[in-house]
Amino acid sequence: MTSSVETLQKPAKMTFFGKAKAYFALTKPRVIELLLITTVPTMILANGGLPNLWLVLATLVGGALSAGSANAFNCYIDADIDKLMGRTSERPLVTGELSKPEALVFAYAIGAGSVLWLGLLVNWLSALLSLGAILFYVLIYTMLLKRRTPQNIVWGGAAGAMPVLIGWAAVTNTLSPAAWMLFLIIFLWTPPHYWPLSMRYKDDYAAAGVPMLPVVRNSKTVGIQIVMYSWAMIASSLLLIPLGEMGWIYSSVAIVGGIWFMLESYRLQREGSRGEVKNPMKLFHGSISYLTVLFIAVAVDPLINF
């Protein structure tokens, strides 16, 4: 890892709010937002209704700190390649708004804070899961897999799926089969969500030396992989119906949403087979809407049936 990022000229003067904004950006707030969207519905399902508001808030704060820590470590480790990619060239370590020592101290601080916060205010199972998520994302995904294998994002999805386990554990202090099925849904959703993005920014990843699947395989192979993971994800979403004792609201959304997801996946796969992928970002953005609506249904279903 090079130190060239540290040689970039820092802004002449940064206000307190400018510095705070840079630290906030280091946590990748858009990623955190998506993770937290899955946590609250999971807690509602685990409780069979609305859980205690303070428990929800404590879990969300702890989860946000945990995800923010993992993302800050990621920015620290990947600073050398972030400066080579247009999509990540405005991150605080690339622009010089933060130094690498500042980022590292911040990542450790909020990571330790997340574990202590969850352990003391929620329960120690959720705290251990938080610690596991950080360690997995940093050590396994970022440091071991990301620059070595095109299957990097597949295993990286395990860290992104941890918030549902944390949310379930926060309510029940256990992990049931339904909790693991929610985990599996997000784990399998991650590749067909992220590979279209890496198709769009294929040249960036290639320039940075990151072997994302679209960089090392042709669009036909990527399309087939997206379809395979989409089928597995939809099957998992349907298996949640008996495991989570879901009603007609979730079941309807899972079926209709699954049909839409498959149609979009096959569209991209057909275009990939012809070598003419026109708009891979349509599936990327659509997959976010799909997951959001699916988890809204996870939340609404037990409230209606309660």
C-alpha positions in Angstrom: 0.0 0.0 0.0 1.5 3.3 -1.1 1.7 6.5 1.0 1.0 8.8 -1.9 -2.4 9.8 -0.5 -0.7 11.4 2.5 1.3 13.7 0.2 -1.8 15.3 -1.3 -2.2 18.9 -0.3 -4.6 19.4 2.6 -7.1 22.2 2.5 -5.5 25.4 3.9 -8.0 25.6 6.7 -10.9 23.4 7.8 -13.6 24.5 10.1 -15.0 22.3 12.8 -18.0 21.5 10.8 -15.9 20.8 7.7 -13.9 18.3 9.7 -17.0 16.7 11.1 -18.4 16.4 7.6 -15.2 14.7 6.5 -15.4 12.1 9.3 -19.1 11.5 8.5 -18.2 10.9 4.9 -15.6 8.4 6.0 -18.3 6.2 7.3 -20.1 5.9 3.9 -23.5 7.1 5.2 -25.4 5.8 2.2 -24.2 2.3 2.8 -25.1 2.6 6.5 -28.6 3.9 5.6 -29.3 0.7 3.6 -28.0 -1.5 6.4 -30.2 0.2 9.0 -33.3 -0.1 6.7 -33.1 -3.9 7.3 -32.5 -3.7 11.0 -35.8 -2.2 12.2 -38.1 -4.5 10.3 -36.1 -7.5 11.6 -36.6 -6.3 15.1 -40.4 -5.9 14.6 -40.5 -9.5 13.1 -38.5 -10.9 16.0 -40.7 -9.2 18.5 -44.0 -10.1 16.8 -44.9 -6.4 16.9 -43.3 -3.1 17.8 -40.4 -3.5 20.2 -39.4 -1.0 22.8 -38.5 2.3 21.2 -35.4 2.8 23.3 -34.2 -0.6 22.4 -34.6 0.2 18.7 -32.8 3.5 19.0 -29.9 1.9 21.0 -29.6 -0.9 18.4 -29.6 1.6 15.5 -27.0 3.8 17.1 -24.8 0.8 17.8 -25.3 -0.7 14.4 -24.5 2.7 12.7 -21.3 2.9 14.7 -20.3 -0.6 13.8 -20.9 -0.1 10.1 -19.2 3.3 10.2 -16.2 1.7 11.8 -15.9 -1.0 9.1 -16.3 1.5 6.4 -13.7 3.9 7.9 -11.2 1.0 8.1 -12.1 0.2 4.5 -11.3 3.8 3.4 -8.0 3.7 5.3 -6.9 0.4 3.8 -8.1 1.2 0.2 -6.9 4.8 0.1 -4.3 3.9 -2.5 -6.9 2.5 -4.9 -9.6 5.0 -4.1 -7.5 7.8 -5.7 -7.4 5.8 -8.9 -11.2 5.5 -9.3 -13.5 8.3 -10.3 -16.3 7.0 -8.1 -14.2 7.2 -5.0 -11.9 10.1 -5.8 -13.7 12.5 -3.5 -13.4 10.4 -0.3 -11.8 12.3 2.6 -8.4 10.5 2.5 -8.0 11.1 -1.2 -8.9 14.8 -1.0 -6.7 15.3 2.1 -9.5 16.5 4.3 -8.4 13.8 6.8 -5.0 12.2 7.3 -4.6 8.5 7.5 -3.7 8.6 11.3 -6.9 10.6 11.9 -9.0 8.0 10.0 -7.4 5.1 11.8 -8.0 6.5 15.2 -11.6 7.3 14.3 -12.2 3.8 12.9 -10.9 2.2 16.1 -12.8 4.6 18.4 -16.2 4.2 16.9 -15.7 0.4 16.5 -14.9 0.0 20.1 -17.7 2.4 20.9 -20.2 0.2 19.0 -19.2 -2.9 20.9 -19.4 -1.3 24.3 -22.6 0.6 23.4 -24.4 -2.6 22.3 -23.0 -4.7 25.1 -24.0 -2.3 27.9 -27.3 -1.0 26.5 -28.6 -3.9 24.4 -27.0 -7.3 25.1 -23.6 -8.9 24.6 -24.7 -11.2 21.8 -25.5 -8.2 19.6 -22.2 -6.7 20.7 -20.3 -9.8 19.7 -22.1 -9.9 16.3 -21.1 -6.2 15.8 -17.5 -7.0 16.5 -17.6 -10.0 14.2 -19.1 -7.9 11.4 -16.3 -5.3 11.7 -13.5 -8.0 11.8 -15.0 -9.9 8.8 -15.4 -6.8 6.6 -11.9 -5.5 7.4 -9.8 -8.6 7.7 -11.6 -11.1 5.3 -13.2 -8.9 2.7 -11.0 -5.7 2.5 -7.6 -7.1 3.3 -7.8 -10.7 2.1 -10.3 -11.1 -0.7 -11.0 -7.7 -2.4 -7.8 -7.6 -4.3 -7.3 -11.3 -4.9 -10.5 -12.9 -6.1 -13.5 -12.0 -8.3 -15.7 -13.6 -5.7 -14.8 -10.8 -3.3 -18.2 -9.2 -3.1 -19.9 -12.6 -2.6 -18.2 -13.1 0.7 -18.3 -9.4 1.5 -22.1 -9.7 1.5 -21.8 -11.6 4.8 -20.7 -8.4 6.5 -23.6 -6.5 4.9 -26.0 -9.1 6.1 -24.9 -8.9 9.8 -27.3 -6.0 10.8 -30.3 -8.4 10.6 -28.6 -10.8 13.0 -27.7 -7.9 15.3 -31.3 -6.6 15.2 -32.8 -10.1 15.9 -30.3 -10.7 18.8 -31.1 -7.3 20.2 -34.8 -8.3 20.7 -34.5 -12.0 21.5 -30.9 -12.5 22.7 -30.9 -15.6 20.4 -30.6 -16.4 16.7 -33.5 -18.4 15.2 -33.8 -20.0 11.7 -35.8 -17.0 10.6 -33.0 -14.7 11.5 -30.5 -16.8 9.5 -32.9 -16.8 6.6 -33.0 -13.0 6.6 -29.2 -13.1 6.7 -29.2 -15.4 3.7 -31.6 -13.1 1.7 -29.2 -10.2 2.0 -26.1 -12.3 1.5 -27.5 -13.7 -1.8 -28.9 -10.2 -2.8 -25.4 -8.6 -2.6 -23.8 -10.1 -5.8 -26.7 -9.2 -8.2 -26.9 -5.8 -6.5 -23.2 -5.0 -6.8 -22.1 -6.7 -10.0 -24.2 -4.3 -12.2 -22.4 -1.4 -10.5 -19.0 -2.9 -11.1 -20.1 -3.5 -14.8 -20.7 0.3 -15.0 -17.4 1.1 -13.4 -15.4 -1.8 -14.9 -12.6 0.5 -16.2 -12.2 2.1 -12.8 -11.8 -1.3 -11.1 -9.4 -2.5 -13.8 -7.2 0.6 -13.5 -7.1 0.1 -9.7 -6.2 -3.6 -10.1 -9.3 -4.9 -8.3 -10.5 -8.1 -9.9 -14.2 -7.6 -9.8 -16.1 -10.2 -11.7 -16.9 -7.9 -14.7 -13.2 -7.1 -15.0 -11.9 -10.7 -15.3 -15.0 -12.3 -17.0 -17.0 -11.3 -20.0 -20.5 -9.8 -19.7 -22.2 -13.1 -20.6 -20.6 -14.9 -17.6 -21.5 -12.0 -15.3 -25.1 -12.1 -16.5 -25.4 -15.8 -15.8 -23.9 -15.4 -12.3 -26.4 -12.6 -11.6 -29.3 -14.8 -12.7 -28.1 -17.7 -10.5 -27.8 -15.6 -7.4 -31.1 -13.9 -8.1 -32.9 -17.3 -8.2 -31.2 -18.3 -4.9 -32.1 -15.0 -3.3 -35.8 -15.2 -4.3 -36.0 -18.8 -3.1 -34.6 -17.7 0.3 -37.2 -14.9 0.4 -40.0 -17.4 -0.1 -38.5 -19.8 2.5 -38.9 -17.0 5.0 -42.7 -17.4 4.7 -42.9 -20.7 6.7 -39.9 -20.0 8.9 -41.0 -16.5 9.9 -44.7 -17.4 9.8 -45.3 -14.5 7.4 -48.7 -13.5 6.2 -50.2 -12.4 2.9 -48.6 -9.0 2.8 -45.0 -10.2 2.9 -45.9 -13.2 0.7 -47.4 -11.0 -2.0 -44.5 -8.6 -2.0 -41.9 -11.4 -2.0 -43.6 -13.1 -5.0 -44.3 -9.9 -7.1 -40.9 -8.4 -6.2 -39.2 -11.6 -7.0 -40.8 -11.8 -10.4 -39.7 -8.2 -11.2 -36.1 -9.0 -10.0 -35.9 -12.0 -12.2 -37.2 -10.2 -15.3 -34.6 -7.5 -14.8 -31.8 -10.1 -14.2 -32.7 -12.0 -17.3 -32.8 -8.7 -19.3 -29.3 -7.9 -18.2 -28.2 -11.5 -18.9 -29.6 -11.4 -22.5 -27.8 -8.1 -23.1 -24.6 -9.6 -21.7 -24.9 -12.6 -24.0 -24.9 -10.2 -26.9 -22.1 -8.1 -25.4 -24.4 -5.0 -25.4 -25.2 -4.2 -21.8 -26.9 -0.8 -22.1 -27.9 0.2 -18.6 -26.6 -2.1 -15.8 -27.4 0.6 -13.2 -31.1 -0.1 -13.7 -30.7 -3.4 -11.8 -28.4 -1.8 -9.3 -30.8 1.0 -8.4 -33.8 -1.4 -8.7 -32.2 -3.9 -6.3 -32.1 -1.2 -3.6 -35.8 -0.5 -4.1 -36.5 -4.2 -4.1 -34.7 -4.8 -0.8 -36.3 -1.8 0.8 -39.9 -2.8 -0.2 -39.3 -6.4 0.9 -38.1 -5.3 4.4 -41.0 -2.9 4.7 -43.2 -5.9 4.1 -41.2 -7.8 6.8 -42.1 -4.9 9.2 -45.8 -4.4 8.2 -46.7 -8.1 8.1 -46.5 -8.8 11.8 -48.1 -5.5 12.7 -51.1 -6.2 10.6 -51.4 -9.8 11.9 -50.6 -8.7 15.5 
